[in-house]
Amino acid sequence: MEILGSIGSAGHFVLGYLVPFLFVLTLVVFVHELGHFLVGRWCGVDVKTFSIGFGREIFGFNDRHGTRWRFALIPLGGYVKFSGDADASSAPDDEAVSRMTAQERARSFPAQSIGERAAIVAAGPIANFVLAILIFAGSAFIFGKQVLTPRVDEIVAGSAAERAGLRPGDLVIAIDGQRIVSFSDMQRIVSTRPDERLSVTVERGADTVTLPVTPALLEMDSPLGKQRIGVIGVKASPRPEDWTTQHFGLVDSVKQGVSESWFIVAQTYDYVAKLVQGRASTDQLSGPIRIAQVSGAVAQNGGLFGLINLAAILSVSIGLMNLLPVPMLDGGHLLFYLYEAVRGRPLSPRAQEIGFRFGLALVLMLMLFVTWNDLVHVKGLL
């Protein structure tokens, strides 16, 4: 019986967590690397390897252009290796380039113009943003959007809303000048602005009133750990007539996709800014363990559609992370190209080598830190 129980637990882990996690991560990584690959091919660069994962190859094949498509043992990322690259980080291999024929050298990555190299590098993060926009746009086009009128039905006693003078029946129409269409619009702004004074404009009968409201800070548990959000203490109207379904045409669906993606970008930068200012905690930084945990929870509650939406969110996050000006990441390469464009010559091979080593150390430190965060969080749940 114990053996059967162990097998059952292992099966639950694989189907409940590992499979959803691999689905989400593989989709996001594949699209990111496909961006590099397609633009590289378009620029005439030979592609040696397209890898999902790192380490030993599990299986793969060669296409008619000689590119090795492979799935590797460690599924925590991927890479595209172009002709003239020394390794998966796309550090230039000057020695290999020097041994090439003139024809081979012309099709190598280092031989391309600064603009072409920058386009190839930027194509990965851009592909991530495009994926997110398409997923959010597709959701809006197919399912529409459930909209709950931002009407205050109940005020929590002793809350920020009560102190500010909000009343049941108030219809929130703007916060800090930003138009509010749904209750979720209000929640989004309030939840990300704890302890910040907001100007809330409401319709109260025939009058329009603007009230100063400062959301209180609330700590709550979530699959990603402790979440610190702002709350003002209002409850939405439960009346069916306050619920509507908003439908979108093709153009408006794309606008929704851009809006949703930009919201994630804005919230990420806001969090980073607060982190630098000491107003946010690093325990909200998550690594692969908590992403797997969230993937499992989403798969159980939201199914395939929920996982695809999670992939959109993760896609924006990975796109942003790769644009950080850290050598080894795409943003670091773009920084090197900017230097080359301004100075008229690339950084010396020694300087680039030092930069790549520094970038690798920084990325490994970040991975260790977020994994430690994950382990502390998981231990707290046991």
Buried (B, 14 or more C-beta within 10 A) or exposed (E): EEEEEEEEEEEEEEEBBBBBBBBBBBBBBBBBBBBBBBBBBEBEBBBBBBBBBBEEEEEBEEEEEEBBBBBBEEBBBBBBBBBBBBEBBBBBBEEBBEEBEEEBBBBBBBBBEEEBBBBBBBBBBBBBBBBBBBBBBBBBBEEBBEBBBBBBBEBEEEBBBBBBBBEEEBBBBBBEEEEBBBBBBBBBBBBBBBEBEBEBBBBBEEEEBEBEBBBBEEEEEEBBBEBBBBBBBBEBBEEEEBBBEEEBEEEBBBBBBBEBBBBBBEBBEEBEEBBEEEEBBEBBBBBBBBBBBBBBBBBEEEEEEBBBBBBBBBBBBBBBBBBBBBBBBBBBBBBBBEBBEEEEEBBEEEEBBEBBEBBBEBBEEBEEEBBEBBEEBEEEEE
